[in-house]
Amino acid sequence: MKRPKNPAPIPQLRAEALRQLAWFRYRVRCFLRFSERVARTAGITPQQHQLLLGVAGYTGRGWATISELAEFMQGRHNAVEGLVQRAKERGLVRKVHSEQDRRFVKVHLTPKGDAILDKISQENIAELEALQLEISKSPQSRPREVPAAYGT
């Protein structure tokens, strides 16, 4: 199938909506990379950081099951189980088995895991506040040119 020689111009409204979506996605990705760097600087992997965040905040109870963490992390149950086991070996989390059903496991943060999560979260919150200000700016105030290696 041949492409037309002169494709139809994108209507201005659609072009601006696409620009806003692209800019938002770009800034979200920059934030994620920032957060990954902060996690590594704190001595844990980005996946371990996500695990700690999920344990502490996903359910609102301060603990989570392996199934809940798998949903939070959008991962397979057995992969998250392995991540939890490695985090336990590093002293970041502890597992509490149910007395009624030993298959039911509650995952809790240890004081070490909680301290690391607090440190990372403080930096992430500050970065999110800056991101919120930038996202709320009018599209006209955003650069027309893509910043070179922004966020790296």
N, C-alpha and C positions, 0 to 999 in steps of 0.2 A: 504494500500500500504506500503510495507516494504522499509525502507531506505537501501541503500547499506552499507555494513559493512565498507568499506574504500572509502569514497567519493573522487572523483577526486580532485586533488589539484587545487587551484585557480591559473590561470596563473599570473606570477609576475606583468605584466603590469596592469591587471585588479585589482589585489590586491592593488597595489599602488594607482590607481585611486580611488578605494573605500575608502582607508585610507585618501586620501586628501579630498574627499567629506565629510567623517565622521568628520574629524578634522575641516573643514570649518563650518559645521553645528553646531558642538559643540561650536566653538568660537562665532558664531552668537547668539546662545542661551545664552551663558555667557554674551554677550553684552546686550541682551534684559533684562536679570535679573538685570544687573547693572543699566540699564536705569529705570527699574521699582523701584528699591531701591532709586535712585536719586529723582524720582517723589514723592515717599512717604515722603522722607526727606523734600522735598519742600512743603509738606502739601496738595498734591493732589493725586488722584489715577492714576495708569498707564493709564487708559482709558481717564481720563481728559487730561493727558499729550498728548496722541495721538490726541485727539480732538483739543487741542491748536496748535499742530504741523500741523494738517490738515488745520485748518483755516488759519494759517499764511503762509504755504508753498506749499500746494498741488496744487493749481491752478496757483500760481504765481501772483495772483491779490491782495493777502493780505486779502481776504475774501473768503467764500465758501458757497454754498447752502447746505441744509440738504442732498439732493440727492448726491452731490459730496462728502460730508463727509461720508455718508453711504458707498459709493464705496471705499473711502480711507481707512476706518476702516474695510471694508469687513463685515459690519453689516447690519441688517435690518433697513429700513427707520424709523419705529416707535421707535425702540430701540435707534437710534442715536438722534431722536427728543427728547426723554426723557433725554438723556445725555446732550444735548444742554440746555434743560430747567434747569436741575440741575446746570450746569456750570453758567448759567445766574443768578440763585439765589445766587450763591457764588461770583458773581461779576467778573467772568473770561471772559465772552463773552457778547456781546449784539446782539440782533436780530433787523434787519431792514426789515420791510415788504415793498414789492413793492406797489407803488401807483396804478398801473394798475391792478395787480393781487395779492390780499392779501395772496394767497397761496404761492407765491414766497417769500422766506425769505433768506436774506443775513446774514451770521453770521460773526461778526467781533470780534477781541480781544479787551478787555478793557485794559487800562494801567496796571492794576493789573495782568491780564492774560499774557500780553506781558512781564512783568518783571519776572514772574515765568518761562515762556518759555525760556527767555534769560538765566536765572540761570541754568536751567536743560540742555539747549543746550550747554552751555560752558563746562560742565562736560562731556556730551556725546561726544562732538567733541574731547576732549582730550583722552577719552577712545577709540574712533574710530581711532585716529592717532596711538595709541599703537597697536590696533588690526591690522591695515593695515601693520605695520612693522612686526608683528608676522606672518600674512598670507603670506607676501612676502618672508619669510625665506624659504630656501630650505627644502624639506621634511626630509632630513637627520638630520637637526638641531632640529627637533621636538622630544619630548620625546617618547620613545618606550612604556613607561608605562603611563597609564592614571593618571593624578594628582588626589590625594584623595580630594574630596569635593571642587574642583576648582570652583571658582565663587560663592561660597555660603557664 
